[in-house]
Amino acid sequence: MNTTKPESFRNSMNYKTSGNYNPFIVSHIDLQGRWVKIPSALSALLEYSEDELRSINISDVTHPEDFEFERDQYVRILRGEISDFEIEKRFISKNGNILRTYTNCSLLCDIEGKPLHFVLCIMDMTNGKHTSGELQEAKRRFEKKLSEQDFELTNVHKELEENKLEYRRLLENLPAGAYMCDEQGLITYYNKKAVEIWGREPKINDPVDRFCGSFKLYINDEPIRHDQCWMALALQERQGFNEREIVIERPDGNHFFVLANANPIHDNSGKLIGAVNVLVDITDRKRLETELQYKQTELVDFVENASVGLHWVGPDGVIIWANKFEMELLGYSKEEYIGHHISEFHASEEKINDILGRLTKNETLQNYEAHLMCKDGTIRDVLISSNVYRENGNFKHTRCFTRDITDRKMAERALQIAHDGMEDRVKERTSELKMIVEDLKNEITERKRTEEKLKLTNEKLKEAQNELIHSEKLASLGRFSSGIAHEIRNPLANISAIAQVISQKKMDPKLKKQVKYILLNTDIANKIIKDLLNFASPYDADFTAGDIGKSVNSLYNLVKTRCSRKKIQLSKKIAKSLPKVLLNEEKLQTAFSNFVSNAIEAMEEGGKLKVTVDKNELSNEVI
């Protein structure tokens, strides 16, 4: 807002203020000139109470000679031709006194730029002219007041904008459609859910889409105009309409059932500035209600036409409802059966009293056998299953299922007669069957013994066959191993013999140590060949109690040089006081050598290899 004041206004401020008197008053009027914000200083100046000022227009307290010019300036501000104006305005107090002021007028708009109120900054100059110094002070204070007012308005606009963004964020995140209209019914905002419900995107502020962005509307299956919808009524009647059902038809022909919640929006002065409508989609709920209603109808039809007797009895024992099957079963009409005491239709008074007594105690009856009297005097045998339906703990009525078992009971009696005649014949046949069963038992026992013998013979044959196959494999492996031993042992013997000759000569100690390792490794190779031959011709290895730590330490020295050549750092950690274990030194050496060889082959680029021998203190085992 432009707060620069014309020079004429500045030069004309030549009236006197005295002491601490503050001549500045800020007030608001609406676009029709009615007072909205009335500070106490204004009431004191014009000698009207706040309620009296609210009931009159600014024109009622304006000097007639100032009215036309002031009215024209208000129109120019609304047209956007000027941002504000200043006037040497004369007010008329309640007692008829003429009050001289300098008044600045500017426009306060909402977050969308729509005019809300005029803001008046009034400087009371009634007390007369000022000295030059007092005038300058008054000008300074007046300009400061206007600047503060501008700052206040800027903050108001900022706060309104933030509130608008927050409000629209809330509306965007609603799981319901929401849209807003101005006081004329023009749509100013809608969220994505509203578009989903409408099936289209209306234009903002378009007169074609007043009050609602839907294609068509229906209430109680009757089409309505948009100016008859709940949003239109909220604006017309200035009141809210919540949870009002309406049907929206989309352009694609689909119908949405929604609950409209249309409520008017007023500004701080109570003026209507628009309305908001929240559309809650209840299409699924309506579909479920329709399905539920259909199922209820289907259930009622099922119960009424069920092929089993059903009836309700009140706490006084009077029948209050029965289905067709039960009345047809007994031959009574609806009037002859419903409204009568249930005991009138039971052949046994003792049984019906027992049934009613147990149901009153909230027991559930399952297949309780009873006898009902038909209209023609015959008795029907039935099974009754029943319990009590209660509301808030009070006995409402029973729920009884009546199954006719008359034919079954007649058949049971006929069977009983036949059973009695057959009993002797059954006894005779039972004796004969016992003898047959005994013979069968003996035959089964003999067969089992024969099967056991065949099973043992079969197992022995399988063992002999397996031993024969194993022997043949070992023989083949022995022949193959003998050939390998002949081909490999001769070169090893030559290597060992040459190494022994070299070792007896004088030489450098390091070289002599290397020759010693050659001899040890040729021995290891000979042992491996020997193990291969032993695999073909197994023998029992000798195990003796020994210190596995010492054995591993000895073997560690044999492979250290080999690891060094492969750039592998070999380290060991052997615990002291290891328990004695049963071991075969020769087998242990071979296994350890294989482990190290596998490790060396796995670390082609070198690495670290650690050998650890420890013991478990709890179990005293070597690990």
C-alpha positions in Angstrom: 0.0 0.0 0.0 1.4 3.5 -0.9 1.7 5.6 2.3 3.3 8.7 0.7 1.2 11.8 1.6 0.6 14.7 -0.8 2.7 17.9 -0.1 -0.5 19.9 0.3 -1.5 17.7 3.2 1.8 18.1 4.9 1.8 21.9 4.5 -1.7 22.3 5.8 -1.1 20.6 9.2 -1.1 23.8 11.2 -3.3 23.0 14.2 -2.3 22.8 17.8 -2.1 19.8 20.1 -1.3 20.2 23.8 0.3 18.1 26.5 0.2 14.3 26.1 -3.0 14.4 24.1 -3.0 11.9 21.2 -5.0 13.2 18.3 -4.7 10.0 16.1 -7.6 7.5 15.7 -7.6 4.4 13.5 -11.1 3.0 12.5 -12.6 0.7 9.9 -15.7 1.0 7.8 -17.2 -1.5 5.4 -17.8 -0.9 1.7 -21.3 0.5 2.4 -19.9 3.0 5.0 -21.0 1.1 8.1 -18.6 1.3 11.1 -16.7 -2.0 11.7 -13.8 -1.1 14.0 -14.8 1.6 16.6 -12.0 2.6 19.0 -13.1 4.3 22.3 -11.3 7.5 21.1 -13.7 7.7 18.1 -16.7 7.3 20.4 -15.4 10.0 22.6 -14.7 12.3 19.7 -18.1 11.9 18.0 -20.0 11.6 21.4 -21.7 8.4 20.3 -21.6 5.0 22.0 -20.2 2.1 20.1 -23.6 0.6 19.6 -25.0 3.9 18.3 -22.1 4.2 15.8 -22.7 0.7 14.6 -26.3 1.6 13.8 -25.5 4.6 11.6 -23.4 5.3 8.5 -20.3 7.4 8.2 -22.3 9.8 6.0 -24.6 10.5 9.0 -21.6 12.1 10.8 -20.0 13.8 7.8 -20.4 17.5 7.0 -22.6 17.8 3.9 -20.1 19.9 2.0 -17.4 17.1 2.3 -19.7 14.2 1.4 -19.6 14.3 -2.4 -15.8 14.7 -2.7 -15.3 11.9 -0.1 -17.8 9.6 -1.9 -16.0 10.1 -5.3 -12.6 9.2 -3.7 -14.0 6.0 -2.3 -15.2 5.0 -5.8 -11.8 5.8 -7.3 -10.1 3.5 -4.7 -12.4 0.7 -5.5 -11.7 1.2 -9.2 -8.0 1.0 -8.5 -7.3 4.5 -9.8 -5.7 5.5 -6.5 -4.4 3.6 -3.5 -5.5 6.1 -0.8 -6.6 9.7 -0.3 -6.5 12.4 2.3 -9.0 15.0 3.2 -9.5 17.9 5.6 -12.7 16.2 6.8 -15.3 17.7 9.0 -17.3 15.4 11.3 -20.5 16.4 13.1 -20.8 15.1 16.7 -24.0 13.8 18.3 -24.5 17.3 19.9 -24.1 19.0 16.5 -20.5 20.3 17.0 -18.3 20.5 13.9 -15.1 18.6 14.4 -12.1 19.4 12.1 -9.8 16.5 11.2 -7.2 15.5 8.7 -8.2 11.9 7.6 -6.3 9.4 5.5 -8.3 6.6 3.8 -6.9 3.4 2.3 -8.4 0.0 1.3 -8.0 -3.4 3.2 -8.3 -6.4 0.9 -8.5 -10.2 1.6 -5.9 -12.8 0.6 -7.3 -12.9 -2.9 -7.3 -9.1 -3.4 -11.0 -8.7 -2.8 -11.9 -5.5 -1.0 -13.0 -5.9 2.6 -12.9 -2.6 4.6 -11.8 1.0 4.3 -9.2 2.0 6.9 -9.5 5.5 8.3 -6.5 7.2 10.1 -8.0 10.4 11.7 -6.0 13.3 13.1 -8.2 15.5 15.4 -7.4 19.2 14.6 -10.3 20.7 16.5 -8.3 22.5 19.2 -6.9 25.1 16.8 -3.6 26.0 15.1 -0.2 25.0 16.3 3.2 26.7 16.5 5.8 25.7 13.9 7.5 23.3 16.3 4.3 21.7 17.5 3.2 21.3 13.9 6.3 19.5 12.9 5.9 17.2 15.9 2.3 16.5 15.0 3.3 15.8 11.4 6.0 13.4 12.6 3.6 11.5 14.9 0.9 11.4 12.2 3.3 9.9 9.6 4.6 7.5 12.2 1.0 6.4 12.9 0.3 5.9 9.2 3.5 3.9 8.9 2.5 1.7 11.8 -0.9 1.3 10.2 0.7 0.2 6.9 3.0 -2.2 8.8 0.0 -3.6 10.6 -1.9 -4.1 7.4 1.1 -5.7 5.8 1.3 -8.2 8.7 -2.4 -8.8 8.4 -2.1 -9.6 4.7 0.9 -11.9 5.5 -1.0 -13.7 8.2 -4.1 -14.0 6.0 -1.9 -15.4 3.2 -0.3 -17.9 5.6 -3.8 -18.9 7.0 -5.0 -19.3 3.4 -2.2 -21.6 2.5 -2.6 -23.6 5.7 -6.3 -23.8 5.3 -6.0 -25.0 1.7 -3.3 -27.5 2.7 -5.8 -28.9 5.2 -8.5 -29.0 2.5 -6.2 -30.7 0.0 -5.4 -33.4 2.5 -9.0 -34.1 3.4 -10.3 -37.5 2.4 -13.4 -35.7 1.2 -14.2 -33.2 -1.5 -14.0 -29.6 -0.5 -14.7 -26.3 -2.4 -15.4 -22.7 -1.6 -17.6 -20.0 -3.2 -17.8 -16.3 -2.7 -21.0 -14.6 -1.6 -22.3 -14.6 -5.2 -21.8 -18.4 -5.4 -18.8 -18.3 -7.8 -16.4 -21.1 -7.1 -13.0 -19.7 -5.8 -11.3 -23.0 -4.8 -11.7 -26.8 -4.9 -9.5 -29.8 -4.0 -8.6 -32.9 -6.0 -11.2 -35.1 -4.2 -13.9 -32.7 -5.3 -12.7 -33.1 -8.9 -12.8 -36.9 -8.5 -16.4 -36.7 -7.2 -17.6 -34.2 -9.9 -15.7 -35.9 -12.7 -14.7 -32.6 -14.2 -12.7 -29.4 -13.3 -14.8 -26.3 -13.3 -13.3 -22.9 -14.0 -12.6 -20.6 -11.1 -15.0 -17.6 -10.8 -16.9 -18.8 -13.8 -20.7 -17.9 -13.7 -21.5 -21.1 -15.5 -20.5 -23.1 -12.5 -22.2 -21.3 -9.7 -22.7 -23.0 -6.3 -21.3 -26.4 -7.5 -18.9 -27.9 -10.0 -21.0 -31.1 -10.6 -22.6 -32.1 -13.9 -26.1 -32.9 -12.5 -27.6 -33.0 -9.0 -30.4 -35.1 -7.5 -32.2 -35.1 -4.1 -34.6 -37.9 -3.3 -34.1 -39.2 -6.9 -35.4 -35.9 -8.3 -33.1 -33.6 -10.4 -32.4 -30.1 -9.0 -30.8 -27.0 -10.3 -27.5 -25.8 -9.0 -29.1 -22.8 -7.3 -31.2 -25.3 -5.2 -28.2 -27.2 -3.8 -27.0 -27.0 -0.2 -24.2 -24.6 -1.0 -26.8 -22.2 -2.6 -29.1 -22.5 0.5 -26.2 -21.9 2.9 -25.4 -18.6 1.1 -29.1 -17.6 0.6 -30.2 -18.4 4.2 -26.9 -17.6 5.9 -26.9 -20.8 7.8 -25.1 -24.2 7.8 -26.6 -27.4 6.2 -24.6 -30.4 7.5 -24.8 -34.1 6.6 -27.4 -33.4 3.9 -27.5 -36.2 1.4 -27.3 -35.4 -2.3 -26.5 -37.4 -5.5 -23.9 -36.1 -8.0 -24.0 -37.3 -11.6 -20.6 -37.1 -13.4 -20.3 -36.4 -17.2 -19.6 -40.2 -17.7 -22.9 -41.1 -16.2 -21.6 -42.5 -12.9 -23.5 -41.4 -9.7 -21.8 -40.5 -6.4 -23.8 -40.4 -3.2 -22.4 -37.7 -0.9 -23.1 -36.0 2.4 -22.9 -32.2 1.8 -21.7 -30.0 4.7 -22.2 -26.4 3.5 -21.5 -23.6 5.9 -21.3 -19.8 5.3 -18.1 -17.8 6.0 -18.3 -14.4 7.6 -15.5 -11.7 8.2 -14.8 -10.2 11.6 -17.6 -7.7 11.2 -20.1 -10.6 10.6 -20.4 -9.8 6.9 -21.0 -12.8 4.6 -18.0 -13.3 2.3 -18.7 -16.8 1.0 -19.2 -20.5 2.0 -17.4 -23.8 2.2 -18.8 -27.1 1.3 -17.3 -30.5 2.3 -18.5 -33.4 0.3 -18.2 -36.8 2.0 -18.4 -39.7 -0.4 -20.8 -42.3 0.9 -21.2 -44.2 -2.3 -19.7 -47.4 -0.8 -21.8 -47.0 2.3 -25.0 -46.6 0.3 -24.1 -49.7 -1.7 -23.5 -51.6 1.5 -26.8 -50.3 2.9 -28.6 -51.5 -0.2 -26.9 -54.9 0.0 -27.7 -55.1 3.7 -31.4 -54.2 3.0 -31.5 -56.9 0.3 -29.9 -59.5 2.7 -32.4 -58.6 5.4 -35.2 -59.1 3.0 -33.6 -62.3 1.8 -33.2 -63.4 5.5 -36.8 -62.7 6.3 -37.9 -64.6 3.3 -35.6 -67.5 4.2 -36.9 -67.6 7.8 -40.6 -67.4 6.8 -40.2 -70.1 4.1 -37.7 -72.3 5.9 -38.2 -76.1 5.8 -38.0 -76.2 9.6 -40.4 -74.9 12.2 -39.5 -71.6 13.9 -41.3 -69.6 16.5 -40.8 -66.9 19.2 -42.3 -67.1 22.7 -42.6 -64.1 25.0 -41.6 -64.2 28.7 -45.3 -64.9 29.5 -45.2 -68.0 27.4 -47.4 -66.6 24.7 -46.4 -67.3 21.0 -45.6 -63.9 19.3 -44.4 -65.2 15.9 -44.2 -68.4 13.9 -43.2 -69.3 10.4 -45.4 -71.0 7.8 -43.7 -74.4 8.1 -44.5 -74.7 11.9 -48.2 -73.7 11.4 -48.6 -76.1 8.5 -46.9 -78.9 10.4 -49.5 -78.6 13.2 -52.4 -77.6 10.9 -53.2 -74.3 12.5 -53.9 -70.9 11.0 -52.0 -67.8 12.0 -55.0 -66.7 14.2 -55.3 -70.1 15.8 -51.6 -70.3 16.7 -50.0 -66.9 17.3 -51.2 -65.1 20.5 -51.9 -68.4 22.3 -49.9 -69.9 25.2 -47.4 -72.4 24.0 -48.5 -75.0 26.6 -51.8 -75.4 24.6 -49.9 -77.2 21.9 -47.7 -79.5 24.0 -49.0 -83.0 24.9 -46.9 -83.1 28.1 -47.4 -80.3 30.6 -44.4 -81.5 32.5 -42.1 -81.1 29.5 -43.3 -77.6 28.5 -42.9 -76.4 32.0 -39.4 -77.8 32.1 -38.6 -76.1 28.8 -39.9 -72.7 29.9 -38.2 -73.0 33.3 -34.8 -73.8 31.8 -35.0 -71.0 29.2 -35.9 -68.5 31.9 -32.7 -69.5 33.7 -30.9 -68.6 30.4 -30.1 -72.2 29.5 -29.7 -73.2 25.9 -31.7 -76.3 24.8 -30.3 -78.6 22.1 -32.5 -81.3 20.5 -34.9 -81.4 23.4 -37.4 -84.2 22.6 -41.1 -83.2 23.0 -44.6 -84.0 21.6 -46.8 -81.4 19.9 -50.6 -81.7 19.4 -51.9 -81.1 15.9 -55.3 -79.6 15.1 -56.6 -83.0 13.9 -55.7 -84.6 17.3 -52.6 -86.4 16.2 -49.3 -86.1 18.0 -46.0 -85.1 16.3 -42.7 -86.1 17.7 -40.3 -83.1 17.6 -36.8 -82.0 18.6 -36.7 -78.5 20.0 -33.5 -76.3 20.1 -34.0 -73.0 21.8 -32.4 -70.1 23.6 -33.5 -66.6 24.9 -32.9 -63.3 23.1 -32.3 -60.5 25.6 -32.2 -56.7 25.4 -30.3 -54.9 28.1 -30.4 -58.1 30.1 -34.2 -58.4 29.9 -36.0 -61.5 28.5 -37.3 -60.4 25.1 -38.4 -63.7 23.5 -37.2 -67.2 22.9 -35.8 -68.4 19.5 -37.1 -72.0 18.9 -36.4 -74.4 16.1 -38.8 -77.3 15.8 -37.7 -80.4 13.8 -40.3 -83.0 13.0 -39.0 -86.5 13.8 -42.3 -88.4 13.7 -41.3 -90.5 10.8 -38.0 -91.2 12.3 -39.5 -92.3 15.6 -41.9 -94.6 13.8 -39.0 -96.1 11.9 -37.1 -96.5 15.2 -40.0 -98.4 16.8 -40.2 -100.7 13.7 -36.5 -101.3 13.9 -36.8 -102.1 17.6 -39.3 -104.8 16.9 -37.2 -106.2 14.1 -34.2 -106.0 16.5 -35.8 -108.0 19.2 -36.6 -110.8 16.7 -33.1 -110.8 15.3 -31.3 -111.0 18.6 -31.3 -114.8 18.9 -30.1 -115.2 15.3 -27.3 -112.7 16.0 -26.2 -114.7 19.0 -25.9 -117.9 16.8 -24.0 -116.1 14.1 -21.8 -114.5 16.7 -20.7 -118.0 18.0 -20.0 -119.1 14.5 -18.0 -116.0 13.8 -15.9 -116.5 16.9 -14.8 -119.9 15.6 -14.0 -118.5 12.2 -12.0 -115.6 13.8 -10.0 -118.0 15.9 -9.0 -120.0 12.8 -8.1 -116.8 11.0 -5.9 -115.8 13.9 -4.0 -119.0 13.8 -3.5 -118.7 10.1 -2.3 -115.1 10.4 0.2 -116.1 13.1 1.7 -118.8 10.9 2.0 -116.4 8.0 3.8 -113.9 10.1 6.4 -116.5 11.2 7.0 -117.4 7.5 7.4 -113.7 6.6 10.0 -113.2 9.4 12.0 -116.1 8.1 11.9 -114.7 4.5 12.9 -111.3 5.7 16.0 -112.6 7.6 17.0 -114.6 4.5 16.6 -111.6 2.3 18.8 -109.4 4.6 21.5 -112.0 4.6 21.5 -112.1 0.8 21.8 -108.3 0.6 24.7 -108.3 3.0 26.5 -111.0 1.0 25.9 -109.1 -2.2 27.3 -105.8 -0.7 30.4 -107.6 0.7 31.0 -109.1 -2.8 30.7 -105.7 -4.5 33.0 -104.1 -1.9 35.6 -106.8 -2.2 35.6 -106.4 -6.0 36.0 -102.6 -5.7 38.9 -103.0 -3.2 40.6 -105.5 -5.5 40.4 -103.1 -8.4 41.6 -100.3 -6.3 44.5 -102.4 -5.0 45.6 -103.3 -8.5 45.4 -99.6 -9.5 47.2 -98.5 -6.4 50.0 -101.0 -6.8 50.7 -99.6 -10.3 50.8 -96.1 -8.9 53.1 -97.2 -6.0 55.5 -98.8 -8.5 55.6 -95.7 -10.7 56.0 -93.1 -7.9 58.1 -94.9 -5.3 61.1 -95.4 -7.7 61.6 -91.6 -8.3 61.0 -90.9 -4.6 63.6 -93.6 -3.7 66.1 -91.9 -6.0 65.4 -88.5 -4.6 65.7 -89.8 -1.0 69.0 -91.6 -1.8 70.6 -88.6 -3.4 69.5 -86.4 -0.5 71.0 -88.8 2.0 74.3 -88.8 0.1 74.3 -85.0 0.0 73.4 -84.7 3.7 76.6 -86.7 4.7 78.8 -84.2 2.9 80.0 -81.0 4.5 78.0 -78.0 3.4 76.4 -74.7 4.5 74.1 -75.3 7.6 71.1 -73.7 5.8 71.5 -75.9 2.8 71.9 -78.9 5.0 68.6 -77.9 6.7 66.9 -77.8 3.3 68.2 -81.3 2.4 66.8 -82.5 5.7 63.4 -81.1 4.7 63.7 -83.0 1.4 64.2 -86.2 3.2 61.2 -85.5 5.5 58.9 -84.7 2.6 59.9 -87.8 0.7 59.0 -89.8 3.8 55.6 -88.0 3.8 55.0 -88.8 0.2 55.9 -92.5 0.8 53.4 -92.5 3.7 50.7 -91.0 1.5 51.3 -93.8 -1.1 51.1 -96.3 1.7 47.8 -94.8 2.9 46.5 -95.1 -0.7 47.4 -98.8 -0.7 45.9 -99.2 2.8 42.6 -97.8 1.5 42.5 -100.6 -1.0 43.6 -103.1 1.7 42.3 -101.6 5.0 44.1 -102.3 8.2 43.4 -101.3 11.8 45.4 -98.2 12.7 47.2 -98.1 16.0 46.2 -95.3 18.3 48.2 -94.4 21.4 47.8 -91.8 24.1 49.9 -88.7 23.3 50.2 -85.0 23.4 48.6 -83.5 20.3 50.3 -80.2 21.0 53.7 -81.6 20.6 52.7 -83.5 17.4 51.3 -80.3 15.9 54.4 -78.3 16.9 56.6 -80.8 15.1 54.5 -80.7 12.0 54.4 -76.9 12.1 58.2 -76.9 11.6 57.9 -79.1 8.6 55.5 -76.7 6.7 57.0 -73.4 7.9 59.5 -73.1 5.0 56.9 -74.0 2.4 54.6 -71.3 3.7 57.4 -68.8 3.7 58.1 -69.5 0.0 54.4 -68.8 -0.8 54.5 -65.4 1.2 52.2 -66.8 3.8 52.7 -65.8 7.5 52.4 -69.0 9.5 51.7 -68.6 13.2 50.8 -71.0 16.0 49.1 -70.9 19.4 49.4 -74.1 21.4 48.0 -74.2 24.9 50.0 -75.7 27.8 49.0 -78.7 29.8 46.8 -80.3 27.1 45.1 -83.5 28.1 46.3 -86.8 26.6 44.3 -88.0 23.6 44.3 -91.2 21.5 46.1 -90.5 18.2 48.0 -92.1 15.3 51.1 -89.9 14.6 51.3 -91.0 11.0 47.7 -90.3 10.2 47.8 -87.0 12.1 50.8 -85.8 10.1 49.1 -86.6 6.8 45.9 -84.8 7.7 47.8 -81.7 9.0 49.8 -81.7 5.8 46.6 -81.8 3.7 45.0 -79.0 5.7 48.1 -76.7 5.1 48.3 -77.6 1.4 44.6 -76.6 1.0 45.2 -73.4 2.8 48.3 -72.5 0.7 46.4 -73.2 -2.6 43.5 -71.0 -1.4 45.9 -68.0 -0.8 47.5 -67.5 -4.2 48.5 -63.9 -3.3 49.9 -64.8 0.1 48.2 -64.1 3.5 48.1 -65.3 7.1 47.7 -68.8 8.4 47.2 -69.5 12.1 47.3 -72.9 13.8 45.6 -73.0 17.3 45.4 -75.9 19.7 43.4 -75.2 22.9 41.2 -77.1 25.4 37.7 -76.7 26.7 37.9 -76.2 30.4 34.4 -77.4 31.1 34.5 -80.6 29.0 38.3 -81.2 29.1 38.3 -81.6 25.3 41.1 -80.6 22.9 39.9 -78.1 20.2 
